[in-house]
Amino acid sequence: MSAAEDAGATPRKREVTCPTCRQRAAWHRNPHRPFCSLTCRLIDLGMWLDEGYRIPEETRENDVP
């Protein structure tokens, strides 16, 4: 496809999967991306603030509890 043909083409509809509710959401003109809505965005923020997301700590043999 040439650049002239591509310029007149309609843009593809890009979508992402919301990490909170797993619904498909538009990427273009979505102020909450990668989330589908403000609600899902705030749910994710709450998980971070409540320390719901954690990276497991490695235990070593020499560590004393």
Distance bins in CASP14 RR format, pairs under 12 A and 6 or more apart:
PFRMAT RR
TARGET T0000
AUTHOR 0000-0000-0000
RMODE 2
METHOD distances of the structure
MODEL  1
1 7 0 0 0 0 0 1 0 0 0 0 0
1 8 0 0 0 0 0 1 0 0 0 0 0
1 9 1 0 0 1 0 0 0 0 0 0 0
2 8 0 0 0 0 0 1 0 0 0 0 0
2 9 0 0 0 0 0 1 0 0 0 0 0
3 9 0 0 0 0 0 1 0 0 0 0 0
6 12 0 0 0 0 0 1 0 0 0 0 0
10 28 0 0 0 0 0 1 0 0 0 0 0
11 26 0 0 0 0 0 1 0 0 0 0 0
11 27 0 0 0 0 0 1 0 0 0 0 0
11 28 1 0 0 1 0 0 0 0 0 0 0
11 29 0 0 0 0 0 1 0 0 0 0 0
12 26 0 0 0 0 0 1 0 0 0 0 0
12 27 0 0 0 0 0 1 0 0 0 0 0
12 28 0 0 0 0 1 0 0 0 0 0 0
13 24 0 0 0 0 0 1 0 0 0 0 0
13 25 0 0 0 0 0 1 0 0 0 0 0
13 26 1 0 0 1 0 0 0 0 0 0 0
13 27 0 0 0 0 1 0 0 0 0 0 0
13 28 1 0 0 1 0 0 0 0 0 0 0
13 29 0 0 0 0 0 1 0 0 0 0 0
13 30 0 0 0 0 0 1 0 0 0 0 0
14 24 0 0 0 0 0 1 0 0 0 0 0
14 25 0 0 0 0 0 1 0 0 0 0 0
14 26 1 0 0 1 0 0 0 0 0 0 0
14 27 1 0 1 0 0 0 0 0 0 0 0
14 28 1 0 0 1 0 0 0 0 0 0 0
14 29 0 0 0 0 0 1 0 0 0 0 0
14 30 0 0 0 0 1 0 0 0 0 0 0
14 33 0 0 0 0 1 0 0 0 0 0 0
14 34 0 0 0 0 0 1 0 0 0 0 0
15 23 0 0 0 0 1 0 0 0 0 0 0
15 24 1 0 1 0 0 0 0 0 0 0 0
15 25 1 0 0 1 0 0 0 0 0 0 0
15 26 1 0 1 0 0 0 0 0 0 0 0
15 27 1 0 0 1 0 0 0 0 0 0 0
15 28 0 0 0 0 1 0 0 0 0 0 0
15 30 0 0 0 0 1 0 0 0 0 0 0
15 33 0 0 0 0 0 1 0 0 0 0 0
15 34 0 0 0 0 0 1 0 0 0 0 0
15 36 0 0 0 0 1 0 0 0 0 0 0
16 22 0 0 0 0 0 1 0 0 0 0 0
16 23 0 0 0 0 1 0 0 0 0 0 0
16 24 1 0 0 1 0 0 0 0 0 0 0
16 25 1 0 1 0 0 0 0 0 0 0 0
16 26 0 0 0 0 1 0 0 0 0 0 0
16 27 1 0 1 0 0 0 0 0 0 0 0
16 28 0 0 0 0 0 1 0 0 0 0 0
16 30 0 0 0 0 1 0 0 0 0 0 0
16 32 0 0 0 0 0 1 0 0 0 0 0
16 33 1 0 0 1 0 0 0 0 0 0 0
16 34 1 0 1 0 0 0 0 0 0 0 0
16 35 0 0 0 0 1 0 0 0 0 0 0
16 36 0 0 0 0 1 0 0 0 0 0 0
16 40 0 0 0 0 0 1 0 0 0 0 0
17 23 1 0 0 1 0 0 0 0 0 0 0
17 24 1 0 0 1 0 0 0 0 0 0 0
17 25 1 0 0 1 0 0 0 0 0 0 0
17 26 0 0 0 0 0 1 0 0 0 0 0
17 27 0 0 0 0 0 1 0 0 0 0 0
17 33 0 0 0 0 0 1 0 0 0 0 0
17 34 1 0 0 1 0 0 0 0 0 0 0
17 35 0 0 0 0 0 1 0 0 0 0 0
17 36 0 0 0 0 1 0 0 0 0 0 0
17 40 0 0 0 0 0 1 0 0 0 0 0
18 24 1 0 0 1 0 0 0 0 0 0 0
18 25 1 0 1 0 0 0 0 0 0 0 0
18 26 0 0 0 0 0 1 0 0 0 0 0
18 27 0 0 0 0 0 1 0 0 0 0 0
18 30 0 0 0 0 1 0 0 0 0 0 0
18 32 0 0 0 0 1 0 0 0 0 0 0
18 33 0 0 0 0 1 0 0 0 0 0 0
18 34 1 0 0 1 0 0 0 0 0 0 0
18 35 1 0 1 0 0 0 0 0 0 0 0
18 36 1 0 1 0 0 0 0 0 0 0 0
18 37 1 0 0 1 0 0 0 0 0 0 0
18 38 0 0 0 0 0 1 0 0 0 0 0
18 39 0 0 0 0 0 1 0 0 0 0 0
18 40 1 0 1 0 0 0 0 0 0 0 0
18 41 0 0 0 0 1 0 0 0 0 0 0
18 43 0 0 0 0 0 1 0 0 0 0 0
18 44 0 0 0 0 1 0 0 0 0 0 0
19 25 0 0 0 0 0 1 0 0 0 0 0
19 32 0 0 0 0 0 1 0 0 0 0 0
19 33 0 0 0 0 0 1 0 0 0 0 0
19 34 1 0 0 1 0 0 0 0 0 0 0
19 35 1 0 0 1 0 0 0 0 0 0 0
19 36 0 0 0 0 1 0 0 0 0 0 0
19 40 1 0 0 1 0 0 0 0 0 0 0
19 41 0 0 0 0 1 0 0 0 0 0 0
19 43 0 0 0 0 1 0 0 0 0 0 0
19 44 1 0 0 1 0 0 0 0 0 0 0
19 45 0 0 0 0 0 1 0 0 0 0 0
19 47 0 0 0 0 0 1 0 0 0 0 0
19 53 0 0 0 0 0 1 0 0 0 0 0
20 32 0 0 0 0 0 1 0 0 0 0 0
20 34 0 0 0 0 1 0 0 0 0 0 0
20 35 1 0 0 1 0 0 0 0 0 0 0
20 36 1 0 0 1 0 0 0 0 0 0 0
20 37 0 0 0 0 1 0 0 0 0 0 0
20 38 0 0 0 0 0 1 0 0 0 0 0
20 39 0 0 0 0 1 0 0 0 0 0 0
20 40 1 1 0 0 0 0 0 0 0 0 0
20 41 1 0 0 1 0 0 0 0 0 0 0
20 42 0 0 0 0 1 0 0 0 0 0 0
20 43 1 0 1 0 0 0 0 0 0 0 0
20 44 1 0 1 0 0 0 0 0 0 0 0
20 45 0 0 0 0 0 1 0 0 0 0 0
20 46 0 0 0 0 0 1 0 0 0 0 0
20 47 0 0 0 0 1 0 0 0 0 0 0
20 48 0 0 0 0 0 1 0 0 0 0 0
21 32 0 0 0 0 0 1 0 0 0 0 0
21 34 0 0 0 0 0 1 0 0 0 0 0
21 35 0 0 0 0 1 0 0 0 0 0 0
21 36 1 0 0 1 0 0 0 0 0 0 0
21 37 0 0 0 0 1 0 0 0 0 0 0
21 39 0 0 0 0 1 0 0 0 0 0 0
21 40 1 0 1 0 0 0 0 0 0 0 0
21 41 0 0 0 0 0 1 0 0 0 0 0
21 43 0 0 0 0 1 0 0 0 0 0 0
21 44 0 0 0 0 0 1 0 0 0 0 0
22 34 0 0 0 0 0 1 0 0 0 0 0
22 35 0 0 0 0 0 1 0 0 0 0 0
22 36 0 0 0 0 1 0 0 0 0 0 0
22 40 0 0 0 0 1 0 0 0 0 0 0
23 30 0 0 0 0 0 1 0 0 0 0 0
23 32 0 0 0 0 0 1 0 0 0 0 0
23 34 0 0 0 0 0 1 0 0 0 0 0
23 35 0 0 0 0 1 0 0 0 0 0 0
23 36 1 0 1 0 0 0 0 0 0 0 0
23 37 0 0 0 0 1 0 0 0 0 0 0
23 39 0 0 0 0 0 1 0 0 0 0 0
23 40 0 0 0 0 1 0 0 0 0 0 0
24 30 0 0 0 0 0 1 0 0 0 0 0
24 33 0 0 0 0 0 1 0 0 0 0 0
24 34 0 0 0 0 0 1 0 0 0 0 0
24 35 0 0 0 0 0 1 0 0 0 0 0
24 36 1 0 0 1 0 0 0 0 0 0 0
25 31 0 0 0 0 0 1 0 0 0 0 0
25 32 1 0 0 1 0 0 0 0 0 0 0
25 33 1 0 0 1 0 0 0 0 0 0 0
25 34 1 0 0 1 0 0 0 0 0 0 0
25 35 1 0 0 1 0 0 0 0 0 0 0
25 36 1 1 0 0 0 0 0 0 0 0 0
25 37 1 0 0 1 0 0 0 0 0 0 0
25 38 0 0 0 0 0 1 0 0 0 0 0
25 39 0 0 0 0 0 1 0 0 0 0 0
25 40 0 0 0 0 1 0 0 0 0 0 0
25 41 0 0 0 0 0 1 0 0 0 0 0
26 32 0 0 0 0 0 1 0 0 0 0 0
26 33 0 0 0 0 1 0 0 0 0 0 0
26 34 0 0 0 0 0 1 0 0 0 0 0
26 35 0 0 0 0 0 1 0 0 0 0 0
26 36 0 0 0 0 1 0 0 0 0 0 0
26 37 0 0 0 0 0 1 0 0 0 0 0
27 33 1 0 1 0 0 0 0 0 0 0 0
27 34 1 0 0 1 0 0 0 0 0 0 0
27 35 0 0 0 0 0 1 0 0 0 0 0
27 36 0 0 0 0 0 1 0 0 0 0 0
30 36 1 0 0 1 0 0 0 0 0 0 0
30 37 0 0 0 0 1 0 0 0 0 0 0
30 38 0 0 0 0 0 1 0 0 0 0 0
30 40 0 0 0 0 0 1 0 0 0 0 0
30 41 0 0 0 0 0 1 0 0 0 0 0
31 37 0 0 0 0 1 0 0 0 0 0 0
31 38 0 0 0 0 1 0 0 0 0 0 0
31 41 0 0 0 0 1 0 0 0 0 0 0
32 38 1 0 1 0 0 0 0 0 0 0 0
32 39 0 0 0 0 1 0 0 0 0 0 0
32 40 1 0 0 1 0 0 0 0 0 0 0
32 41 1 0 1 0 0 0 0 0 0 0 0
32 42 0 0 0 0 1 0 0 0 0 0 0
32 43 0 0 0 0 0 1 0 0 0 0 0
32 44 0 0 0 0 0 1 0 0 0 0 0
32 45 0 0 0 0 0 1 0 0 0 0 0
33 40 0 0 0 0 0 1 0 0 0 0 0
33 41 0 0 0 0 1 0 0 0 0 0 0
34 40 0 0 0 0 1 0 0 0 0 0 0
34 41 0 0 0 0 1 0 0 0 0 0 0
34 44 0 0 0 0 1 0 0 0 0 0 0
35 41 1 0 1 0 0 0 0 0 0 0 0
35 42 0 0 0 0 1 0 0 0 0 0 0
35 43 0 0 0 0 1 0 0 0 0 0 0
35 44 1 0 0 1 0 0 0 0 0 0 0
35 45 0 0 0 0 1 0 0 0 0 0 0
36 43 0 0 0 0 0 1 0 0 0 0 0
36 44 0 0 0 0 0 1 0 0 0 0 0
37 43 0 0 0 0 1 0 0 0 0 0 0
37 44 0 0 0 0 0 1 0 0 0 0 0
38 44 0 0 0 0 0 1 0 0 0 0 0
38 45 0 0 0 0 0 1 0 0 0 0 0
39 45 0 0 0 0 0 1 0 0 0 0 0
39 46 0 0 0 0 0 1 0 0 0 0 0
40 46 0 0 0 0 0 1 0 0 0 0 0
40 47 0 0 0 0 0 1 0 0 0 0 0
41 47 0 0 0 0 0 1 0 0 0 0 0
41 48 0 0 0 0 0 1 0 0 0 0 0
42 48 0 0 0 0 0 1 0 0 0 0 0
42 49 0 0 0 0 0 1 0 0 0 0 0
43 49 0 0 0 0 0 1 0 0 0 0 0
43 50 0 0 0 0 0 1 0 0 0 0 0
43 52 0 0 0 0 0 1 0 0 0 0 0
44 50 0 0 0 0 0 1 0 0 0 0 0
44 52 0 0 0 0 0 1 0 0 0 0 0
44 53 0 0 0 0 1 0 0 0 0 0 0
45 52 0 0 0 0 0 1 0 0 0 0 0
45 53 0 0 0 0 0 1 0 0 0 0 0
46 52 0 0 0 0 1 0 0 0 0 0 0
46 53 0 0 0 0 1 0 0 0 0 0 0
47 53 1 0 1 0 0 0 0 0 0 0 0
47 54 0 0 0 0 0 1 0 0 0 0 0
48 54 0 0 0 0 0 1 0 0 0 0 0
57 63 0 0 0 0 1 0 0 0 0 0 0
57 65 0 0 0 0 0 1 0 0 0 0 0
59 65 0 0 0 0 1 0 0 0 0 0 0
END
